[in-house]
Amino acid sequence: MTSPTISFTRTEPYRPPADHVKLQAEAPISRVRRPDGRELWVLTRHEDVRAMLMDTRFSSDRRDPRHPAHMAHMGPDYKPGLIEMDPPEHTALRRSLIGEFTVSRLAAWRPRIQQMVDESIDAMLAGPAHTDLVEALSLPIPSMVISEMLGVPYTDHAFFQENSANFSRIDTTPEQKGAAVANLRGYLADLVQQKLKEPGNDLLTRQLAAGVAPEDLGPIGFLLLIAGHETTANMISLSIATLLDRREKLQALRDDPAITVGAVEELLRYFTIAEVGHQRLALADIEIGGVLIREGEVVFGLAHTANRDASVFPEPDDLDFTRLARNHLAFGFGPHQCLGQNLARLELEIVLATVLRRMPTLRLAVPFDEIPFKENGPNYGVNELQVAW
């Protein structure tokens, strides 16, 4: 029997892909076929996705040619990054980085991030009273923050933003994607060599001082650079677009800024922008939710439907800023849970609070349904967001 084909395209701005919602209601663990013909299992319930992400028998090692994200076009010498390897190799490398992203460590960054946000809004207010918020705010803030943390010159941001976009777009060929990876890794390898000669006060320098091999820092820097700005930029744009569309939500934040932290958590749950990040290869016969998944089969954990699971989040399609949504899976779960999640939360909190406080007349410059959403990519978001004030 042929498996049904499933689409990964979102057609409604505030909903996960329709095929995924239907599966969650009718067949929450299903064998399906992607549009490119590859077969896989999809998990849609919170409990099942969480169980899969915790189980290290589901592999993230992209050196295995059976893995759905195998980088075949990069050749046999391709060195995997942090999210592309399994424990114990992954554990040791992650342990070397985790101290950089603790809540207490990141608290020291709050004044600097606030300064970056204020300066970006100053520039917006000094220019014409309309702009593309993605270019003016959403993309620059996380780019500046992660660049400064890593010790990457922000003057090179056009280069790494272009290559990051080429890596992340769904319509690039494997060869174009491979070229973007090679460009960024080459850039970072050169930068690491500079840090060896002229150490700075940055993450890359501290990793070298801690004994991390220089050849390991290129893949680490690549991951942090990509993950550190692309995903957060999308969440900033989506969050502000939603607040400007749903004015009662915006007003609730203005009336009680203390709920901003909870609003950030709810917005993360609500959008869950990583569309295909939780893909694994079964290394053994494993039972999940009463279904046997056999060794060698591919599994996608759909975090966006898991985060709309009514058994965990009552009335899941409501955007409720008072909801205690901290147990969502927007940052994944288990060994590969997002290393930079506390930084993303901090940036979102500061940006939203500052925009609401300093731009009281901010509004959408185009109807909400004309916003160009990223409907078919690895991360959901918007391509541009025209606003006025």
Salt bridges, closest charged atoms under 4 A:
ASP36 OD2 - ARG38 NE 2.93
GLU39 OE1 - ARG31 NE 3.44
GLU39 OE2 - ARG33 NH2 2.79
ASP48 OD2 - ARG45 NE 2.73
ASP55 OD2 - ARG57 NH2 2.80
ASP61 OD1 - ARG63 NE 2.96
ASP64 OD2 - ARG66 NH2 3.03
GLU84 OE2 - ARG62 NH1 3.85
GLU84 OE1 - ARG185 NH2 3.77
GLU89 OE1 - ARG63 NH2 2.68
GLU100 OE1 - ARG105 NH2 3.65
GLU100 OE2 - ARG206 NE 2.78
ASP118 OD1 - ARG358 NH1 3.29
ASP122 OD1 - ARG358 NH2 2.55
GLU148 OE2 - ARG112 NE 2.79
ASP171 OD1 - ARG169 NE 2.94
ASP202 OD2 - LYS195 NZ 2.91
ASP216 OD1 - LYS79 NZ 3.07
GLU230 OE2 - LYS374 NZ 3.48
GLU265 OE1 - ARG326 NH1 3.68
GLU265 OE2 - HIS328 NE2 2.79
GLU265 OE2 - ARG345 NH2 2.89
GLU266 OE1 - ARG269 NE 2.88
GLU266 OE2 - ARG323 NE 3.12
GLU275 OE2 - ARG10 NE 2.92
GLU275 OE1 - HIS304 ND1 3.04
ASP285 OD2 - ARG294 NH1 3.53
GLU297 OE2 - ARG31 NH2 3.93
ASP317 OD2 - ARG15 NH1 2.65
ASP317 OD1 - ARG308 NH1 2.77
GLU349 OE2 - ARG110 NH2 3.36
